[in-house]
Amino acid sequence: MTFLRKRSIKKTTTFKEKRKKNNHIFKYAAQSAKEHMARKTAGSTVSIVIPTFNERGNIEKLVPEIFRSCKGLNADVEVVIVDDNSPDGTGKVAEELGKRYNVKVIYRSGKLGLASAVIKGFSESRSEILGAMDADRSHPAEVLPRLITPLLHGEADIAVGSRYVKGGGVEVWPFHRRMVSRIATLLAKPLTPVKDAMSGLFFLRRGVIEGVSLNAKGYKIGLEVLVKGNYDKVCEVPYVFRNRFYGKSKLSLMEYAHYLRNLLVFAAYKITHKGKKRAEKTEWES
């Protein structure tokens, strides 16, 4: 950039000549940036981690939806199913899907929790871009390209699917669940400027968590990434949270207890890492 600026400044040139030369330089710079970005996105890989426990009915619909939605991306996409030994045969269904799609199945011995399942999936993946979403289809597959594209283009280090920015929302929630979600979000506000820090739908560049110790319990692994991760730019992409299609919700009082514990741990981390640079946050239109 300095080299280009030096070449564009000459006292002997007229204003008209200078403007013409500058326009040529800016066009060249823009073209070079596009070429660089094309090289950067070519051959990119994306791993989408989906923790499962008794999600057979949902996973057989979700996986095809994901690959249909991501078909236009300039990246190789894989789905990583981390199954906690589901009695309903979710893992077997995932293996069958692997014969038609790029699906990897990781089995664990029992129901060990969503956060640890996501961490396991990330550790077993080698992609440049990592993501997490729920198996119950509450996170619509159609929003995935809008979450992944900013990372492919270097416009963000983390992309969060958000219910609480313009264009986002929930389908049908009872009053008490809306209140619980809002209160939980308010409690997380001192930890991050992200409006939907509770979101379980998020993507990040691998470098964000390299060298970072992730050990959250419960469901809110995304919040831990936002608190501890190494990143400069985060964007929130609106989506509408849907009710699960099959099966029962696994949210319990124990998960609320895990969340409160996590808040205390993350707050202590924030206090002891005061020098960390504050990330730039943007909101995308739907």
C-alpha positions as a Markdown table, in Angstrom:
| # | Residue | x | y | z |
|---|---|---|---|---|
| 1 | Met | 0.0 | 0.0 | 0.0 |
| 2 | Thr | 2.8 | 2.4 | 0.8 |
| 3 | Phe | 4.5 | 1.6 | -2.5 |
| 4 | Leu | 1.3 | 2.4 | -4.4 |
| 5 | Arg | 0.8 | 5.7 | -2.6 |
| 6 | Lys | 4.4 | 6.8 | -3.3 |
| 7 | Arg | 3.9 | 6.2 | -7.0 |
| 8 | Ser | 0.7 | 8.1 | -7.2 |
| 9 | Ile | 2.2 | 11.4 | -5.8 |
| 10 | Lys | 4.1 | 13.6 | -8.3 |
| 11 | Lys | 4.2 | 17.3 | -8.1 |
| 12 | Thr | 4.6 | 17.7 | -11.8 |
| 13 | Thr | 1.3 | 15.9 | -12.7 |
| 14 | Thr | -1.9 | 17.8 | -13.2 |
| 15 | Phe | -5.0 | 17.1 | -11.0 |
| 16 | Lys | -6.7 | 15.3 | -13.9 |
| 17 | Glu | -3.6 | 13.1 | -14.6 |
| 18 | Lys | -3.3 | 12.3 | -10.9 |
| 19 | Arg | -6.9 | 11.3 | -10.6 |
| 20 | Lys | -6.6 | 9.1 | -13.7 |
| 21 | Lys | -3.5 | 7.4 | -12.3 |
| 22 | Asn | -5.1 | 6.9 | -8.8 |
| 23 | Asn | -8.2 | 5.4 | -10.4 |
| 24 | His | -6.0 | 2.9 | -12.3 |
| 25 | Ile | -4.1 | 2.1 | -9.0 |
| 26 | Phe | -7.3 | 1.6 | -7.0 |
| 27 | Lys | -8.8 | -0.7 | -9.8 |
| 28 | Tyr | -5.5 | -2.7 | -9.8 |
| 29 | Ala | -5.6 | -3.0 | -6.0 |
| 30 | Ala | -9.3 | -4.0 | -6.0 |
| 31 | Gln | -8.6 | -6.6 | -8.7 |
| 32 | Ser | -5.6 | -7.9 | -6.8 |
| 33 | Ala | -7.7 | -8.2 | -3.6 |
| 34 | Lys | -10.4 | -10.2 | -5.5 |
| 35 | Glu | -7.7 | -12.5 | -7.0 |
| 36 | His | -6.2 | -13.0 | -3.5 |
| 37 | Met | -9.6 | -13.7 | -2.0 |
| 38 | Ala | -10.4 | -16.2 | -4.8 |
| 39 | Arg | -7.1 | -18.0 | -4.0 |
| 40 | Lys | -7.9 | -17.9 | -0.3 |
| 41 | Thr | -11.4 | -19.4 | -0.6 |
| 42 | Ala | -10.5 | -22.0 | -3.3 |
| 43 | Gly | -10.0 | -25.3 | -1.6 |
| 44 | Ser | -11.3 | -24.2 | 1.8 |
| 45 | Thr | -12.8 | -26.8 | 4.0 |
| 46 | Val | -15.7 | -26.6 | 6.4 |
| 47 | Ser | -16.6 | -29.1 | 9.2 |
| 48 | Ile | -20.1 | -28.8 | 10.7 |
| 49 | Val | -20.2 | -30.6 | 14.1 |
| 50 | Ile | -23.6 | -32.0 | 15.2 |
| 51 | Pro | -24.0 | -33.6 | 18.6 |
| 52 | Thr | -26.7 | -36.3 | 18.7 |
| 53 | Phe | -28.5 | -38.4 | 21.3 |
| 54 | Asn | -31.7 | -40.1 | 20.0 |
| 55 | Glu | -32.1 | -37.8 | 17.0 |
| 56 | Arg | -32.6 | -40.5 | 14.3 |
| 57 | Gly | -35.8 | -38.9 | 12.9 |
| 58 | Asn | -34.2 | -35.4 | 12.6 |
| 59 | Ile | -30.7 | -36.4 | 11.4 |
| 60 | Glu | -32.0 | -38.3 | 8.3 |
| 61 | Lys | -33.7 | -35.1 | 7.2 |
| 62 | Leu | -31.1 | -32.5 | 8.4 |
| 63 | Val | -28.0 | -33.9 | 6.6 |
| 64 | Pro | -29.5 | -33.8 | 3.1 |
| 65 | Glu | -30.8 | -30.2 | 3.9 |
| 66 | Ile | -27.3 | -29.1 | 4.8 |
| 67 | Phe | -25.6 | -30.4 | 1.6 |
| 68 | Arg | -28.4 | -28.9 | -0.5 |
| 69 | Ser | -28.0 | -25.5 | 1.2 |
| 70 | Cys | -24.2 | -25.5 | 1.0 |
| 71 | Lys | -24.0 | -26.7 | -2.6 |
| 72 | Gly | -23.1 | -23.2 | -4.0 |
| 73 | Leu | -20.3 | -22.6 | -1.5 |
| 74 | Asn | -16.7 | -22.5 | -2.8 |
| 75 | Ala | -15.6 | -25.0 | -0.1 |
| 76 | Asp | -15.6 | -28.7 | 0.7 |
| 77 | Val | -18.2 | -29.3 | 3.4 |
| 78 | Glu | -18.2 | -32.3 | 5.8 |
| 79 | Val | -20.7 | -33.1 | 8.5 |
| 80 | Val | -19.3 | -34.6 | 11.7 |
| 81 | Ile | -21.9 | -36.5 | 13.8 |
| 82 | Val | -20.8 | -37.0 | 17.4 |
| 83 | Asp | -23.2 | -39.6 | 18.8 |
| 84 | Asp | -23.5 | -40.4 | 22.5 |
| 85 | Asn | -24.4 | -44.0 | 22.0 |
| 86 | Ser | -28.0 | -43.3 | 21.0 |
| 87 | Pro | -30.4 | -46.2 | 21.8 |
| 88 | Asp | -32.6 | -45.3 | 18.8 |
| 89 | Gly | -29.8 | -46.0 | 16.3 |
| 90 | Thr | -28.9 | -42.4 | 15.3 |
| 91 | Gly | -25.3 | -43.5 | 14.7 |
| 92 | Lys | -26.4 | -46.2 | 12.2 |
| 93 | Val | -28.6 | -43.8 | 10.3 |
| 94 | Ala | -25.6 | -41.4 | 10.2 |
| 95 | Glu | -23.4 | -44.1 | 8.8 |
| 96 | Glu | -25.9 | -44.9 | 6.1 |
| 97 | Leu | -26.0 | -41.1 | 5.2 |
| 98 | Gly | -22.2 | -41.3 | 4.9 |
| 99 | Lys | -22.6 | -43.5 | 1.9 |
| 100 | Arg | -24.2 | -40.7 | 0.0 |
| 101 | Tyr | -22.8 | -37.6 | 1.7 |
| 102 | Asn | -19.5 | -36.5 | 3.2 |
| 103 | Val | -20.4 | -37.5 | 6.8 |
| 104 | Lys | -18.1 | -38.6 | 9.5 |
| 105 | Val | -19.5 | -40.4 | 12.6 |
| 106 | Ile | -17.8 | -40.3 | 16.0 |
| 107 | Tyr | -19.1 | -42.6 | 18.7 |
| 108 | Arg | -18.9 | -41.9 | 22.5 |
| 109 | Ser | -19.6 | -44.3 | 25.3 |
| 110 | Gly | -22.7 | -42.5 | 26.7 |
| 111 | Lys | -24.5 | -39.2 | 27.2 |
| 112 | Leu | -21.6 | -36.9 | 28.0 |
| 113 | Gly | -23.1 | -33.5 | 27.1 |
| 114 | Leu | -23.4 | -31.2 | 24.1 |
| 115 | Ala | -20.4 | -28.9 | 24.8 |
| 116 | Ser | -17.9 | -31.8 | 25.1 |
| 117 | Ala | -19.4 | -33.3 | 22.0 |
| 118 | Val | -18.7 | -30.1 | 20.0 |
| 119 | Ile | -15.1 | -30.0 | 21.4 |
| 120 | Lys | -14.6 | -33.6 | 20.4 |
| 121 | Gly | -15.9 | -32.9 | 16.9 |
| 122 | Phe | -13.6 | -29.9 | 16.5 |
| 123 | Ser | -10.6 | -31.9 | 17.8 |
| 124 | Glu | -11.3 | -34.7 | 15.3 |
| 125 | Ser | -11.7 | -32.3 | 12.3 |
| 126 | Arg | -8.9 | -30.8 | 10.2 |
| 127 | Ser | -10.9 | -28.1 | 8.4 |
| 128 | Glu | -10.0 | -24.4 | 8.3 |
| 129 | Ile | -13.6 | -23.5 | 9.3 |
| 130 | Leu | -15.4 | -25.2 | 12.1 |
| 131 | Gly | -19.1 | -24.9 | 13.0 |
| 132 | Ala | -21.7 | -26.3 | 15.4 |
| 133 | Met | -25.5 | -26.7 | 15.1 |
| 134 | Asp | -28.3 | -28.6 | 16.8 |
| 135 | Ala | -29.5 | -31.9 | 15.4 |
| 136 | Asp | -33.2 | -31.2 | 16.1 |
| 137 | Arg | -33.5 | -28.9 | 13.0 |
| 138 | Ser | -34.2 | -25.9 | 15.2 |
| 139 | His | -31.3 | -24.3 | 13.3 |
| 140 | Pro | -32.4 | -24.0 | 9.6 |
| 141 | Ala | -29.9 | -25.3 | 7.1 |
| 142 | Glu | -30.7 | -22.5 | 4.8 |
| 143 | Val | -28.9 | -20.0 | 6.9 |
| 144 | Leu | -25.6 | -21.9 | 6.8 |
| 145 | Pro | -24.2 | -20.2 | 3.6 |
| 146 | Arg | -24.7 | -16.7 | 5.2 |
| 147 | Leu | -22.8 | -17.9 | 8.2 |
| 148 | Ile | -19.9 | -19.5 | 6.3 |
| 149 | Thr | -19.4 | -16.9 | 3.6 |
| 150 | Pro | -18.0 | -14.1 | 5.8 |
| 151 | Leu | -15.4 | -16.5 | 7.1 |
| 152 | Leu | -14.5 | -17.7 | 3.6 |
| 153 | His | -14.0 | -14.1 | 2.5 |
| 154 | Gly | -12.1 | -13.0 | 5.6 |
| 155 | Glu | -14.8 | -10.6 | 6.7 |
| 156 | Ala | -15.2 | -12.2 | 10.1 |
| 157 | Asp | -13.4 | -14.7 | 12.4 |
| 158 | Ile | -16.6 | -15.9 | 14.1 |
| 159 | Ala | -20.1 | -15.9 | 12.7 |
| 160 | Val | -23.0 | -16.3 | 15.1 |
| 161 | Gly | -26.5 | -17.3 | 14.2 |
| 162 | Ser | -28.6 | -14.7 | 16.1 |
| 163 | Arg | -32.2 | -14.6 | 17.2 |
| 164 | Tyr | -31.8 | -11.1 | 18.7 |
| 165 | Val | -30.7 | -9.0 | 15.7 |
| 166 | Lys | -32.9 | -7.5 | 13.1 |
| 167 | Gly | -34.5 | -10.3 | 11.0 |
| 168 | Gly | -34.0 | -12.9 | 13.7 |
| 169 | Gly | -36.5 | -14.4 | 16.1 |
| 170 | Val | -38.2 | -17.6 | 17.3 |
| 171 | Glu | -41.2 | -19.5 | 15.9 |
| 172 | Val | -43.4 | -20.4 | 18.8 |
| 173 | Trp | -42.1 | -20.3 | 22.4 |
| 174 | Pro | -44.1 | -20.3 | 25.6 |
| 175 | Phe | -43.7 | -17.2 | 27.7 |
| 176 | His | -41.6 | -18.9 | 30.4 |
| 177 | Arg | -39.0 | -20.1 | 27.8 |
| 178 | Arg | -38.7 | -16.7 | 26.3 |
| 179 | Met | -38.1 | -15.2 | 29.7 |
| 180 | Val | -35.5 | -17.8 | 30.6 |
| 181 | Ser | -33.7 | -17.2 | 27.3 |
| 182 | Arg | -33.8 | -13.4 | 27.7 |
| 183 | Ile | -32.5 | -13.5 | 31.3 |
| 184 | Ala | -29.7 | -15.9 | 30.4 |
| 185 | Thr | -28.7 | -13.5 | 27.6 |
| 186 | Leu | -28.7 | -10.5 | 29.9 |
| 187 | Leu | -26.5 | -12.4 | 32.4 |
| 188 | Ala | -24.0 | -13.0 | 29.6 |
| 189 | Lys | -23.9 | -9.4 | 28.5 |
| 190 | Pro | -20.9 | -8.3 | 30.6 |
| 191 | Leu | -18.9 | -11.1 | 29.0 |
| 192 | Thr | -19.4 | -10.3 | 25.3 |
| 193 | Pro | -21.1 | -7.6 | 23.1 |
| 194 | Val | -22.7 | -10.3 | 21.0 |
| 195 | Lys | -26.5 | -10.0 | 21.4 |
| 196 | Asp | -27.2 | -13.8 | 21.1 |
| 197 | Ala | -24.3 | -15.2 | 23.0 |
| 198 | Met | -26.4 | -18.2 | 24.0 |
| 199 | Ser | -26.7 | -19.3 | 20.3 |
| 200 | Gly | -25.7 | -22.9 | 19.6 |
| 201 | Leu | -25.4 | -22.1 | 15.9 |
| 202 | Phe | -22.0 | -20.6 | 15.1 |
| 203 | Phe | -18.9 | -20.9 | 12.9 |
| 204 | Leu | -15.3 | -19.9 | 13.4 |
| 205 | Arg | -11.9 | -20.0 | 11.8 |
| 206 | Arg | -9.7 | -22.7 | 13.4 |
| 207 | Gly | -7.2 | -20.1 | 14.6 |
| 208 | Val | -9.8 | -18.7 | 17.0 |
| 209 | Ile | -9.5 | -21.7 | 19.3 |
| 210 | Glu | -5.9 | -22.8 | 18.7 |
| 211 | Gly | -4.1 | -22.9 | 22.0 |
| 212 | Val | -7.4 | -22.2 | 23.9 |
| 213 | Ser | -8.6 | -24.6 | 26.6 |
| 214 | Leu | -12.3 | -25.3 | 26.1 |
| 215 | Asn | -14.0 | -27.2 | 28.9 |
| 216 | Ala | -17.5 | -25.7 | 29.3 |
| 217 | Lys | -20.2 | -28.0 | 30.7 |
| 218 | Gly | -23.8 | -28.1 | 29.4 |
| 219 | Tyr | -24.9 | -26.5 | 26.2 |
| 220 | Lys | -23.2 | -23.1 | 25.9 |
| 221 | Ile | -19.9 | -23.9 | 24.2 |
| 222 | Gly | -20.4 | -20.9 | 21.9 |
| 223 | Leu | -20.3 | -18.5 | 24.8 |
| 224 | Glu | -17.0 | -20.0 | 25.9 |
| 225 | Val | -15.5 | -19.5 | 22.4 |
| 226 | Leu | -16.7 | -15.9 | 22.5 |
| 227 | Val | -15.1 | -15.3 | 25.9 |
| 228 | Lys | -11.8 | -17.1 | 25.4 |
| 229 | Gly | -11.2 | -17.2 | 21.6 |
| 230 | Asn | -8.5 | -15.3 | 19.7 |
| 231 | Tyr | -10.4 | -13.1 | 17.2 |
| 232 | Asp | -10.7 | -9.6 | 15.9 |
| 233 | Lys | -14.1 | -9.6 | 14.1 |
| 234 | Val | -17.4 | -11.3 | 14.9 |
| 235 | Cys | -20.7 | -10.9 | 13.0 |
| 236 | Glu | -24.2 | -11.9 | 13.9 |
| 237 | Val | -26.4 | -13.3 | 11.2 |
| 238 | Pro | -30.1 | -13.3 | 11.8 |
| 239 | Tyr | -32.2 | -16.5 | 11.7 |
| 240 | Val | -35.5 | -17.8 | 13.0 |
| 241 | Phe | -35.2 | -20.5 | 15.6 |
| 242 | Arg | -37.7 | -23.3 | 14.9 |
| 243 | Asn | -39.3 | -25.8 | 17.2 |
| 244 | Arg | -37.8 | -29.3 | 17.0 |
| 245 | Phe | -39.5 | -31.6 | 14.5 |
| 246 | Tyr | -39.0 | -35.0 | 16.3 |
| 247 | Gly | -38.2 | -36.2 | 19.8 |
| 248 | Lys | -38.1 | -34.4 | 23.1 |
| 249 | Ser | -36.0 | -31.4 | 24.3 |
| 250 | Lys | -33.0 | -32.3 | 26.5 |
| 251 | Leu | -33.0 | -29.0 | 28.4 |
| 252 | Ser | -33.2 | -29.7 | 32.1 |
| 253 | Leu | -32.6 | -28.1 | 35.5 |
| 254 | Met | -29.1 | -29.5 | 35.5 |
| 255 | Glu | -28.3 | -27.5 | 32.3 |
| 256 | Tyr | -29.4 | -24.3 | 34.0 |
| 257 | Ala | -27.0 | -25.1 | 36.9 |
| 258 | His | -24.2 | -25.8 | 34.4 |
| 259 | Tyr | -24.9 | -22.4 | 32.8 |
| 260 | Leu | -24.7 | -20.5 | 36.0 |
| 261 | Arg | -21.4 | -22.3 | 36.8 |
| 262 | Asn | -20.1 | -21.4 | 33.4 |
| 263 | Leu | -20.9 | -17.7 | 33.9 |
| 264 | Leu | -18.8 | -17.6 | 37.1 |
| 265 | Val | -15.9 | -19.4 | 35.4 |
| 266 | Phe | -16.0 | -17.2 | 32.3 |
| 267 | Ala | -16.3 | -14.0 | 34.5 |
| 268 | Ala | -13.2 | -15.1 | 36.4 |
| 269 | Tyr | -11.4 | -15.7 | 33.1 |
| 270 | Lys | -12.4 | -12.3 | 31.8 |
| 271 | Ile | -11.1 | -10.6 | 34.9 |
| 272 | Thr | -7.7 | -12.3 | 34.7 |
| 273 | His | -7.4 | -11.6 | 31.0 |
| 274 | Lys | -8.3 | -7.8 | 31.0 |
| 275 | Gly | -5.6 | -7.0 | 28.4 |
| 276 | Lys | -7.4 | -8.9 | 25.7 |
| 277 | Lys | -8.3 | -6.8 | 22.6 |
| 278 | Arg | -12.0 | -6.1 | 22.3 |
| 279 | Ala | -13.3 | -7.6 | 19.1 |
| 280 | Glu | -15.2 | -5.6 | 16.4 |
| 281 | Lys | -18.8 | -6.7 | 16.1 |
| 282 | Thr | -21.1 | -6.3 | 13.1 |
| 283 | Glu | -24.7 | -7.3 | 12.4 |
| 284 | Trp | -25.8 | -8.7 | 9.0 |
| 285 | Glu | -29.2 | -8.1 | 7.4 |
| 286 | Ser | -31.4 | -11.1 | 6.7 |
